[in-house]
Amino acid sequence: MTKHFSKIVVGVSLIGAPLLTLVSTLVSPAIKSDEAAQIAVIAAHPARYYLFATFTFAVGCLVFGWASDRFGARATMLVGFAGLLGSSYVFYSWLPSAPVILNRTYGLVGFFVGAATVVPIVALRLFPAPVRFSGLSFSYNVSYAIFGGLTPVFLSLWLRTNPMAPGYYVGGLALFGMALAMLPMSDSYKT
């Protein structure tokens, strides 16, 4: 483990950022729904919004998976996470006052969350073949335990002081994902 510690840290970061993005993006409209306008919009047709965002997420996974093969992981992560940054800003800043376009903006965010598809590809390539699945498994489980458990708590506390907390959180994770895309890549994954 000590031999691959730096790769484990990168793996935990790579897996944690998209996991946090997924959790905070798909759950935060419900968390943020303490405003009257949002309650009325989301409560009226919750399935419509969640199903459409899930559909566009699936399409985004296909598109970003294809783009990773075609243009490389680094370029795909940069474009995907930049799109997530922009679309999440639009979604969260318009959330309380624009119920008419909620479905479209939420769907756009869902599409760009599909950029998370590239993360397991890159994380898998971090480790040499003899420890590849052990390294990936360890990184995934540590990320899930730390980030998956703390995200809802962190967002709930932050929402007490700032109603845009989920938007800032997703934006910060998108910037983090773009920074991770800029890390030097090993010879084993020259993409």
C-alpha positions in Angstrom: 0.0 0.0 0.0 2.8 2.4 0.8 4.3 1.8 -2.6 1.1 3.1 -4.3 0.0 5.7 -1.7 0.2 8.7 -4.1 -1.9 6.8 -6.6 -4.4 5.9 -4.0 -4.8 9.5 -3.0 -5.4 10.5 -6.6 -7.8 7.6 -7.0 -9.7 8.6 -3.9 -9.9 12.2 -5.2 -10.9 11.1 -8.7 -13.7 8.8 -7.4 -14.8 11.2 -4.6 -15.3 14.3 -6.8 -17.9 12.7 -9.1 -19.5 10.8 -6.3 -20.0 14.0 -4.4 -21.2 15.7 -7.5 -23.8 13.0 -8.1 -25.0 13.0 -4.5 -25.2 16.7 -4.2 -26.7 17.3 -7.7 -29.4 14.7 -7.6 -30.3 15.2 -3.9 -29.8 19.0 -3.4 -33.0 20.3 -5.1 -34.9 18.3 -2.5 -32.6 19.6 0.3 -32.8 23.2 -1.0 -36.6 22.9 -1.4 -37.4 24.8 1.8 -38.3 27.8 -0.4 -42.0 28.0 -1.2 -41.6 28.3 -5.0 -39.4 25.2 -5.1 -41.7 23.2 -3.0 -44.6 24.0 -5.3 -42.7 23.2 -8.5 -40.9 20.0 -7.3 -43.8 18.7 -5.2 -46.2 19.0 -8.1 -44.3 16.7 -10.5 -41.2 15.3 -8.8 -40.9 12.2 -10.9 -40.9 14.3 -14.1 -37.8 16.3 -13.0 -35.9 13.3 -11.6 -36.7 11.0 -14.5 -35.6 13.6 -17.1 -32.4 14.3 -15.2 -31.7 10.6 -14.9 -32.3 10.1 -18.6 -30.0 13.0 -19.6 -27.4 11.6 -17.2 -27.5 8.2 -19.0 -27.2 10.0 -22.3 -24.3 12.0 -20.9 -22.6 8.8 -19.7 -22.7 7.5 -23.3 -21.5 10.7 -24.9 -18.6 11.3 -22.5 -17.6 7.6 -22.7 -17.5 7.9 -26.5 -15.7 11.2 -26.2 -13.1 9.7 -23.9 -12.2 7.1 -26.5 -12.3 9.6 -29.4 -10.6 12.7 -27.8 -8.9 11.4 -24.7 -9.7 11.4 -21.0 -8.1 14.8 -20.2 -10.0 16.7 -22.9 -13.2 14.9 -22.0 -12.9 15.6 -18.3 -12.1 19.3 -18.9 -15.0 19.8 -21.3 -17.4 17.7 -19.1 -16.6 19.4 -15.8 -16.5 22.8 -17.4 -20.0 22.1 -18.7 -21.0 20.9 -15.2 -19.7 24.1 -13.7 -21.7 26.3 -16.1 -24.9 24.3 -16.1 -25.0 23.9 -12.4 -24.6 27.6 -11.9 -27.5 28.3 -14.2 -29.6 25.6 -12.6 -29.1 26.6 -9.0 -29.2 30.4 -9.6 -32.5 30.1 -11.5 -34.0 27.4 -9.2 -36.3 29.5 -7.0 -37.6 31.9 -9.7 -37.8 30.0 -12.9 -40.0 26.9 -12.5 -40.9 26.9 -16.2 -37.3 25.9 -17.3 -36.5 23.8 -14.2 -36.8 20.6 -16.2 -34.5 21.8 -19.0 -31.8 23.2 -16.7 -31.9 20.1 -14.4 -31.6 17.9 -17.5 -28.6 19.9 -18.7 -26.9 19.4 -15.3 -27.7 15.7 -15.5 -26.1 15.5 -18.9 -22.9 17.0 -17.7 -22.8 14.8 -14.6 -22.3 12.1 -17.2 -18.7 13.3 -17.4 -18.2 11.2 -14.3 -18.1 8.3 -16.7 -14.4 9.1 -17.5 -13.3 8.9 -13.8 -13.3 5.1 -13.5 -11.4 4.9 -16.8 -8.7 7.2 -15.5 -8.7 5.7 -12.0 -8.3 2.2 -13.3 -5.2 3.3 -15.3 -3.5 4.7 -12.2 -2.4 1.3 -10.9 -0.1 -1.3 -12.4 -1.8 -4.5 -13.5 -0.9 -6.7 -10.5 -2.7 -4.3 -8.0 -5.1 -2.6 -10.4 -8.4 -3.9 -9.0 -7.2 -3.8 -5.4 -6.1 -0.2 -5.8 -9.3 0.8 -7.5 -11.4 -1.0 -5.0 -9.6 0.5 -2.0 -9.8 4.0 -3.5 -13.5 3.6 -4.3 -14.5 2.3 -0.9 -12.5 5.0 0.9 -14.1 7.7 -1.3 -17.6 6.3 -0.8 -17.1 6.1 3.0 -15.7 9.6 3.4 -17.4 11.7 0.8 -20.7 9.8 0.5 -21.2 10.0 4.3 -20.2 13.6 4.7 -21.8 15.3 1.7 -25.4 15.4 3.0 -24.2 16.6 6.4 -21.9 19.2 5.0 -24.6 20.5 2.6 -27.3 20.6 5.3 -25.1 22.7 7.6 -24.0 25.0 4.8 -27.6 25.5 3.6 -28.4 27.1 7.0 -26.2 30.1 6.0 -26.4 30.1 2.2 -29.3 28.9 0.0 -26.9 28.6 -3.0 -24.7 26.1 -1.1 -25.5 23.2 -3.4 -24.6 25.2 -6.4 -21.3 26.4 -5.0 -20.5 22.9 -3.8 -21.1 21.3 -7.3 -19.2 24.2 -8.9 -16.3 23.6 -6.5 -16.3 19.9 -7.4 -16.4 20.7 -11.1 -13.3 22.9 -10.6 -11.7 20.1 -8.6 -12.5 17.7 -11.4 -10.9 20.0 -14.0 -7.8 20.4 -11.8 -7.5 16.6 -11.5 -7.7 16.3 -15.3 -4.6 18.5 -15.4 -2.5 16.1 -13.3 0.4 14.4 -15.1 -0.8 11.1 -16.5 1.3 8.0 -16.4 2.6 6.2 -19.5 0.0 3.5 -18.9 -2.8 5.9 -19.9 -1.4 8.5 -22.3 -4.9 10.1 -23.0 
